[in-house]
């Protein structure tokens, strides 16, 4: 089983940030009809890695309605931060060239 950690979440964020522009350039954009290819690609290359490496597929502890899962919040933050840093680095790379 995949054990989600802040590192796996960050790697999933990097992967998603690199995969999304490729998907959008191929299947999205104003000239595109936004078909099923974009939806399936988003599910497979963004949502599935995020779920597997950030949330996981099993519960590690019983859920308590009054407690915040701080480990999950940290993993989500790691995923988002890595995605933003990767997207900004890719943008800087493209504009510098």
C-alpha positions in Angstrom: 0.0 0.0 0.0 1.1 3.5 -0.7 1.8 5.5 2.5 1.2 9.2 1.9 3.8 11.5 3.4 4.7 15.1 2.9 7.4 14.0 0.5 5.1 11.9 -1.6 2.6 14.7 -1.6 5.2 17.2 -2.8 6.3 14.8 -5.6 2.6 14.4 -6.6 2.4 18.2 -6.7 5.4 18.5 -8.9 4.1 15.9 -11.3 0.7 17.5 -11.4 2.1 20.9 -12.1 4.2 19.6 -14.9 1.4 17.4 -16.4 -1.4 20.0 -16.4 0.1 22.4 -18.9 0.8 19.6 -21.3 -2.8 18.4 -21.0 -4.2 21.9 -21.4 -2.0 22.7 -24.4 -3.1 19.5 -26.1 -6.8 19.2 -25.1 -7.8 22.5 -23.6 -7.6 26.1 -24.5 -10.0 28.5 -26.2 -9.9 26.8 -29.5 -10.7 23.4 -28.0 -14.0 21.8 -27.4 -12.9 20.6 -23.9 -13.8 17.0 -24.6 -13.5 13.8 -22.7 -9.7 13.7 -23.3 -9.1 16.6 -21.0 -11.4 15.2 -18.3 -9.8 11.7 -18.4 -6.3 13.2 -18.5 -7.0 15.4 -15.5 -8.4 12.5 -13.6 -5.4 10.3 -14.4 -2.6 12.8 -14.2 -3.8 15.2 -11.5 -6.6 13.8 -9.4 -5.4 10.2 -9.0 -1.8 11.0 -8.0 -3.1 13.7 -5.6 -5.5 11.2 -4.0 -2.9 8.4 -3.9 0.0 10.3 -2.6 -1.7 13.0 -0.5 -4.9 11.5 0.9 -4.1 7.8 0.5 -6.5 4.9 0.2 -6.7 3.7 3.8 -7.5 5.4 7.1 -4.7 5.4 9.6 -6.8 6.3 12.6 -10.5 6.5 13.4 -12.1 9.8 12.3 -13.2 12.1 15.1 -15.6 14.9 14.0 -14.0 17.4 16.4 -10.4 16.9 15.4 -8.6 18.2 12.4 -6.3 15.7 10.7 -3.1 17.8 10.9 -1.1 15.2 9.0 -3.5 15.5 6.1 -3.5 19.3 6.2 0.4 19.2 6.1 0.3 16.9 3.1 -2.2 19.1 1.3 0.0 22.1 2.0 3.0 20.3 0.8 1.2 19.3 -2.4 0.0 22.8 -3.1 3.3 24.4 -2.2 5.2 22.1 -4.5 2.7 22.7 -7.3 3.0 26.4 -7.0 6.8 26.4 -6.9 7.0 24.1 -9.9 4.5 26.2 -11.9 6.4 29.4 -11.1 9.7 27.8 -11.9 8.4 26.5 -15.3 6.9 30.0 -16.0 10.3 31.6 -15.2 12.1 29.1 -17.4 9.8 29.8 -20.3 10.0 33.5 -20.1 13.7 33.6 -19.7 14.2 31.6 -22.9 
